């Protein structure tokens, strides 16, 4: 079984859903994951990986090789604020609280 499929199945298990559920939720044909698991196809499409990674809040890189690339706070601040503003600790903490709120809301908390 491909390691990418194993990571997807483990994410499903941790989130108490089935692989069939993730396919339905992401609009992915169940056959594509079955074919991948059984070796009938060698790769999943970028779109399929993107949908699954977005649903679970992980990177495609994580699905493919099990590692997350963590962006530095400074690069995130530039991406969010455009780099022309000094981002205070208060501003940065507010962004992190809002991101956590969105994550909790999406997870039904």
HELIX and SHEET records of a PDB file:
HELIX    1   1 UNK A    3  UNK A   14  1                                  12    
HELIX    2   2 UNK A   19  UNK A   26  1                                   8    
HELIX    3   3 UNK A   30  UNK A   38  1                                   9    
HELIX    4   4 UNK A   46  UNK A   56  1                                  11    
HELIX    5   5 UNK A   60  UNK A   65  1                                   6    
HELIX    6   6 UNK A   73  UNK A   81  1                                   9    
HELIX    7   7 UNK A   89  UNK A  106  1                                  18    
END                                                                             
